[in-house]
Amino acid sequence: MGLLDNLKAKLSPAKDKVSDLALQHGDKIQHGLDKAAQAVDKKTKGKYSDKIHTGTGKAKDAMDRLAHKSDGGTGGSTAPPSSPPPAS
């Protein structure tokens, strides 16, 4: 067994636990992402709104893929896309 295989075997339980937590607390995580995006957008006075929106969307997609890993592994989300954070 190679080093990489050994590492994957040891990290597999942690990945499963993170996936379970993302599934249980997905709404709280997404609310936190929106709140952080709004705070950063306010601090930058809207200068980087498009980049903040893109980053927030990618983070939410990654969290959805992680949370829905056991639903068939398609990586797609069944929830409609969320609205962008309001601009200040």
N, C-alpha and C positions, 0 to 999 in steps of 0.2 A: 504494500500500500504506500503510495507516494505521499509526500508532504501535503499537497493540495487536497487529496482525498481525505486525509486525516483531519485537516482543518475543516473541510465541509461537514464531515461527520460530527465534529464537536460543535459546530455552529448551528446545525440543523434544529436542535431543540429551542435555541434562542430565537431563531427565525419563526418557528411555529408559535412561540409565545407572543412575539411582537405582532404577528398576524392576528392572533386571537384578540389582543388588546386593541388593535386598530379596528377590528370588527365590532367590538363592544363599545368603544368610545369614539367612533368615527365622527359623530356630530359635534362632540366637544373639540376634537382636533381641528375640524374644519372651521368651527367658530373661532378658535384661537388663531388660525391662519388668517381669517378675515380681519380679526381685530389687529393683528400685527401688521397686516398690509395697510390698514387704515392709518395706524400710528406712523408708519414709515412715510406714507403718502402725505400725511399732514406735516411731518417734519421737513420733508423735501419740497413742500408747497406745490405738489402736483407735477414737479419737473420730470419725475421718472415714473409717472402713472402707468404708462404702457409696459414698461419693464417690470414693475411691481405686479401688475395684473398677469403678465405672462408667467412670472415666477410662481405666483400664487396658484395659478391654474395647473402648472406642472406639478407642484407639490401636492395638490388635491388629487390629481390623476394618479400619481405614484402611491398615495395613501389608499386610494380606492382599489388599485391593483393589488396592493398588499393585503387589504382587508377581504377582498373577494377571491383570493388565491384558491381557496378550497371549493368554490362554486363551479368548477369546471376548468379553471385555468385559462380561460379565453382572454383574460386581461381587460375585458370590456366592462363598463359600468352600466347598470340598469337605471340608475338615477339620472334625471335630467341635469344638464350642466347648470351650475350655480351662476348667479349674476355676479358681475364684477364688483369690487368694492366701490362704494360711492366716492366720487372725487370731491375734494374739499375746495 
